[in-house]
Amino acid sequence: MIEPVPLPPSTPEPVAKAPSTEPVVLEDLAALIRLPTLFQKLNRVLLLMQANHQFTDDFPLQQLSTVPGDGIREYGLSWSDSDRQLRLFAGITWGTEGHDPIWEVRVELLPPLNPAILRQNGLHRIAAKRAESRFSDWDHFWHDDDVNSHILLGASASCTRFFEEPHPDATAANYLASALYALQASGSLQALLAAIRER
């Protein structure tokens, strides 16, 4: 009598892996619906900011665009001098690290200028102190000492800090307008521009 011999174990064929993609979740769909409303809200804050503070005719910077941008790391308005050396930004930013969004007004040098020309004499610190002397809000101006950063100084506040206010959007717009006023009225921007042109 012939006894049955078990078949050798078969090796399963490798299953082709599907390309790894992040699944679309309900939060993504909700965000897609809410984004247009969010940008309309941000536009209202920026319009109110401009209504609260208008630059004088002799202000040395011109608005780069009437359309807020870029929507990737920040969403707001920018001004620059005629030589495109200095940039002033006002709006909302969340940066490349994806931190919580903040309302921010900041001053930065545009490449290829090296910010070390202003940092070596502490001009960015002096400009921040001068601007803070005219900043009547509850916040303060900071300065950036990172040698690799083109950002020099600014004022920032987490968006969540305004939620407790009775009118958070109006308060945020006033915060931005106050910071813009402080930079202009203190002469900080004019001093930085003069230092850049003398280099």
Phi, psi and chi 1 to 4 in degrees:
 res  aa     phi    psi   chi1   chi2   chi3   chi4
   1 MET       -  137.2 -176.3  171.0 -178.2      -
   2 ILE   -95.5  124.0  -59.4  172.7      -      -
   3 GLU   -87.0  139.1  -67.7 -175.4    9.7      -
   4 PRO   -68.3  136.5   21.0  -27.9      -      -
   5 VAL  -102.1  129.3  177.5      -      -      -
   6 PRO   -64.6  141.4   19.3  -26.5      -      -
   7 LEU   -69.0  148.1  -66.4  172.1      -      -
   8 PRO   -64.2  145.6   20.6  -28.6      -      -
   9 PRO   -60.2  133.1   19.3  -26.8      -      -
  10 SER   -85.1  139.9   62.0      -      -      -
  11 THR   -86.8  125.3   56.2      -      -      -
  12 PRO   -67.6  143.8   22.4  -28.5      -      -
  13 GLU   -67.7  137.9  -68.3 -174.2   15.8      -
  14 PRO   -62.9  135.5   19.0  -26.9      -      -
  15 VAL   -86.1  129.5  178.9      -      -      -
  16 ALA   -67.5  127.7      -      -      -      -
  17 LYS   -78.1  135.6  -73.8 -173.6  176.9  178.4
  18 ALA   -72.8  146.6      -      -      -      -
  19 PRO   -57.2  135.1   15.3  -24.1      -      -
  20 SER   -72.9  117.7   61.2      -      -      -
  21 THR  -131.1  151.7   57.2      -      -      -
  22 GLU   -77.1  130.1  -59.0 -124.6   -9.1      -
  23 PRO   -67.5  147.9   24.1  -31.2      -      -
  24 VAL   -78.0  123.4  175.9      -      -      -
  25 VAL  -108.6  169.0  -66.0      -      -      -
  26 LEU   -59.7  -34.9 -170.4   57.8      -      -
  27 GLU   -63.7  -35.7  -72.8   83.3    1.7      -
  28 ASP   -63.7  -42.8  -64.9  -27.1      -      -
  29 LEU   -66.6  -38.8  -64.2  174.6      -      -
  30 ALA   -64.8  -40.0      -      -      -      -
  31 ALA   -64.3  -37.7      -      -      -      -
  32 LEU   -62.0  -36.5 -164.0   59.8      -      -
  33 ILE   -74.4  -36.1  -65.9  168.2      -      -
  34 ARG   -83.4  -21.4  -69.7 -177.9 -179.1  147.4
  35 LEU   -56.7  -48.3  -85.8  176.9      -      -
  36 PRO   -57.0  -39.6  -24.0   33.6      -      -
  37 THR   -66.4  -38.5  -52.6      -      -      -
  38 LEU   -62.5  -45.9  172.4   65.5      -      -
  39 PHE   -67.1  -32.4  -76.9  110.7      -      -
  40 GLN   -63.8  -40.4  -72.0  171.9    3.1      -
  41 LYS   -64.3  -44.3  177.0 -174.3  179.1   86.1
  42 LEU   -63.0  -39.6  -64.9  177.3      -      -
  43 ASN   -62.1  -38.3  -73.4  -22.8      -      -
  44 ARG   -64.4  -40.1  -74.9 -166.0  -58.2  -90.1
  45 VAL   -63.4  -42.9  171.4      -      -      -
  46 LEU   -67.0  -38.0  -65.5  174.3      -      -
  47 LEU   -65.1  -41.3  -77.2  171.1      -      -
  48 LEU   -66.7  -37.4 -170.1   53.8      -      -
  49 MET   -59.3  -44.7  172.3 -163.6   75.6      -
  50 GLN   -67.5  -33.2  -71.2  179.1  -66.4      -
  51 ALA   -70.0  -33.2      -      -      -      -
  52 ASN   -75.9  -26.9  -72.2  -12.8      -      -
  53 HIS  -142.7  121.6  175.6   70.5      -      -
  54 GLN  -118.5  132.8  -64.3  178.4   -3.5      -
  55 PHE   -70.2  149.0  -67.9  113.2      -      -
  56 THR   -71.4  165.4   56.9      -      -      -
  57 ASP   -64.0  -30.2  -66.8  -23.5      -      -
  58 ASP   -90.1   10.9   61.2  -16.6      -      -
  59 PHE   -63.2  131.1 -172.5   62.4      -      -
  60 PRO   -77.1   -3.2   27.3  -33.2      -      -
  61 LEU  -112.7  147.1  -54.4 -179.7      -      -
  62 GLN  -116.1  145.8  -64.1   84.7   35.9      -
  63 GLN   -66.6  132.3 -167.2  169.4  -24.2      -
  64 LEU   -75.5  -37.1  -66.1  176.0      -      -
  65 SER  -156.4  148.4  172.6      -      -      -
  66 THR   -83.5   -9.9   55.3      -      -      -
  67 VAL   -98.2  124.3  179.3      -      -      -
  68 PRO   -63.7  147.1  -18.5   29.5      -      -
  69 GLY  -155.3  172.8      -      -      -      -
  70 ASP   -99.9   -8.8   61.2    6.0      -      -
  71 GLY    79.4    1.8      -      -      -      -
  72 ILE  -101.4  -51.8  -60.9  169.4      -      -
  73 ARG  -115.8  -13.6  -65.9  168.1  -61.3  138.8
  74 GLU  -158.7  164.0   61.7 -172.4   25.4      -
  75 TYR  -146.7  109.5 -169.2   79.9      -      -
  76 GLY  -179.7 -166.3      -      -      -      -
  77 LEU  -107.6  149.5  -59.8  173.5      -      -
  78 SER  -130.9  147.1  -65.5      -      -      -
  79 TRP  -128.4  151.1  -64.0  -97.4      -      -
  80 SER  -149.0  159.7 -178.9      -      -      -
  81 ASP   -76.7  171.3   59.4  -62.8      -      -
  82 SER   -65.1  -26.3   55.9      -      -      -
  83 ASP   -90.2    2.4  -63.0  -32.3      -      -
  84 ARG    53.9   53.0  -64.4  -73.4  172.5   98.3
  85 GLN  -108.1  -31.8  -63.7  176.6  -45.2      -
  86 LEU  -125.3  138.6 -164.1   68.8      -      -
  87 ARG  -125.3  134.1  177.0 -177.4  177.5 -125.3
  88 LEU  -111.8  129.3  171.8   63.0      -      -
  89 PHE  -122.9  141.4  169.8   81.3      -      -
  90 ALA  -140.7  124.6      -      -      -      -
  91 GLY   162.3 -149.3      -      -      -      -
  92 ILE  -110.6  142.1 -167.2  169.6      -      -
  93 THR  -140.7  148.2  179.2      -      -      -
  94 TRP  -130.8   -2.7   50.0   92.5      -      -
  95 GLY    67.7 -179.0      -      -      -      -
  96 THR   -83.6  -20.6   53.1      -      -      -
  97 GLU   -84.0   -6.3  -69.4   82.3   25.4      -
  98 GLY    73.1   32.9      -      -      -      -
  99 HIS   -72.4  170.6   57.9   66.5      -      -
 100 ASP   -58.1  142.4  -71.3  -19.9      -      -
 101 PRO   -63.6  143.6   17.5  -25.7      -      -
 102 ILE  -131.7  147.4   54.6  177.2      -      -
 103 TRP   -82.0  132.1  -69.6  112.2      -      -
 104 GLU  -147.6  142.7 -176.4  170.6   79.6      -
 105 VAL  -120.9  126.2  169.1      -      -      -
 106 ARG  -144.2  157.9   70.5  171.0 -178.0  -89.4
 107 VAL  -119.8  133.4  179.9      -      -      -
 108 GLU  -142.8  153.2   57.6 -169.7  -63.6      -
 109 LEU   -85.4  142.3  -84.6 -174.1      -      -
 110 LEU   -93.8  139.1  -64.6  174.0      -      -
 111 PRO   -58.4  149.3  -20.6   30.2      -      -
 112 PRO   -91.0   11.9   33.2  -33.8      -      -
 113 LEU   -62.8  141.8  -76.4 -178.6      -      -
 114 ASN   -95.2  120.3 -174.7   -7.8      -      -
 115 PRO   -65.7  -11.8   10.3  -15.2      -      -
 116 ALA   -62.3  -24.4      -      -      -      -
 117 ILE   -65.1  -26.7   60.9  173.3      -      -
 118 LEU   -97.0  -29.9  -62.5  176.7      -      -
 119 ARG   -75.6  -29.7  -74.5 -162.6  176.9  104.8
 120 GLN   -63.6  -28.4   63.5 -169.9   -0.3      -
 121 ASN  -103.7    6.9  -63.7  -37.9      -      -
 122 GLY    69.3   24.5      -      -      -      -
 123 LEU   -65.8  -32.3  -66.4  176.8      -      -
 124 HIS   -67.9  -32.9   64.8  -54.5      -      -
 125 ARG   -70.4  -42.5  -68.5  179.9 -177.0 -167.2
 126 ILE   -62.8  -42.9  -64.3  168.0      -      -
 127 ALA   -62.6  -39.6      -      -      -      -
 128 ALA   -65.3  -41.8      -      -      -      -
 129 LYS   -65.6  -40.5  -79.4 -169.5 -178.2  -73.6
 130 ARG   -64.0  -43.2  -76.6  178.8   75.8  172.0
 131 ALA   -65.4  -39.1      -      -      -      -
 132 GLU   -64.1  -29.6 -169.2  168.4  -31.1      -
 133 SER   -65.7  -19.5   69.9      -      -      -
 134 ARG  -107.5    4.1  -65.4  -62.4 -169.8  101.7
 135 PHE   -92.1  101.7 -160.9   30.4      -      -
 136 SER   -86.8    8.3   60.1      -      -      -
 137 ASP   -85.5 -177.5 -131.1  -60.3      -      -
 138 TRP   -82.4   -0.3   42.6  -99.5      -      -
 139 ASP  -107.4 -173.2 -152.0   -2.2      -      -
 140 HIS  -138.5  165.7   66.6  -81.3      -      -
 141 PHE   -90.0  140.9  -88.3   83.8      -      -
 142 TRP  -111.6  165.0   46.4  -98.0      -      -
 143 HIS  -129.8  151.6   57.4  -87.5      -      -
 144 ASP  -109.2  118.5 -169.6  -11.2      -      -
 145 ASP   -96.5    1.9  -70.6  -31.9      -      -
 146 ASP   -65.1  120.2 -177.3   -0.3      -      -
 147 VAL   -65.9  -22.1  -66.5      -      -      -
 148 ASN   -91.2   -4.5  -61.9  -43.9      -      -
 149 SER   -97.9  140.5  173.8      -      -      -
 150 HIS   -88.0   -8.7  -79.8  -97.1      -      -
 151 ILE   -76.8  132.2  -62.5  172.5      -      -
 152 LEU  -101.9  -50.4  -61.7  171.5      -      -
 153 LEU  -159.9  168.5   63.9  128.2      -      -
 154 GLY   175.1 -173.8      -      -      -      -
 155 ALA  -136.2  131.6      -      -      -      -
 156 SER  -137.3  147.5  -50.8      -      -      -
 157 ALA  -146.8  133.7      -      -      -      -
 158 SER   -59.2  139.5  171.4      -      -      -
 159 CYS   -60.1  -31.9  -69.0      -      -      -
 160 THR   -67.7  -20.3   55.7      -      -      -
 161 ARG   -66.4  -20.8  -69.1 -179.4   80.1  170.1
 162 PHE   -92.6   -8.9  -62.8   99.1      -      -
 163 PHE   -63.9  -27.2  -69.8  164.9      -      -
 164 GLU   -78.9  -12.2  -62.4  173.2    3.8      -
 165 GLU   -74.9  150.7  -61.1  -71.3  -26.0      -
 166 PRO   -64.0  -31.4    7.9  -13.3      -      -
 167 HIS  -130.0   81.1  -54.7  -72.2      -      -
 168 PRO   -60.7  -39.0   13.4  -22.0      -      -
 169 ASP   -66.9  -44.0  -66.0  -10.5      -      -
 170 ALA   -65.3  -37.6      -      -      -      -
 171 THR   -67.0  -40.1  -52.3      -      -      -
 172 ALA   -64.5  -42.8      -      -      -      -
 173 ALA   -62.6  -39.6      -      -      -      -
 174 ASN   -67.4  -36.7 -170.3   51.2      -      -
 175 TYR   -60.4  -48.2  175.4   83.4      -      -
 176 LEU   -63.9  -44.2  -64.4  173.8      -      -
 177 ALA   -63.4  -38.7      -      -      -      -
 178 SER   -64.3  -40.1  -63.3      -      -      -
 179 ALA   -67.3  -39.8      -      -      -      -
 180 LEU   -63.3  -43.8  -70.3  174.1      -      -
 181 TYR   -59.9  -44.2  167.5   79.6      -      -
 182 ALA   -61.5  -41.8      -      -      -      -
 183 LEU   -65.2  -38.3  -76.4  168.2      -      -
 184 GLN   -76.4  -50.9  178.7 -171.0    2.9      -
 185 ALA   -67.0  -29.0      -      -      -      -
 186 SER   -78.6  -16.1   66.0      -      -      -
 187 GLY    81.6    9.4      -      -      -      -
 188 SER   -60.4  -47.2  -66.4      -      -      -
 189 LEU   -65.2  -42.0  -71.9  172.7      -      -
 190 GLN   -62.9  -38.4  -64.8   88.2  -32.6      -
 191 ALA   -67.4  -40.5      -      -      -      -
 192 LEU   -65.1  -42.3  -72.3  172.4      -      -
 193 LEU   -62.3  -41.8  -85.9  173.9      -      -
 194 ALA   -62.3  -40.3      -      -      -      -
 195 ALA   -66.5  -38.2      -      -      -      -
 196 ILE   -64.8  -42.3  -68.1  167.0      -      -
 197 ARG   -72.3  -22.7  -71.2  169.3 -179.3  158.4
 198 GLU   -86.4   -9.4  -73.1  172.5    5.5      -
 199 ARG   -62.9      -   77.4 -169.1 -166.3  -68.0
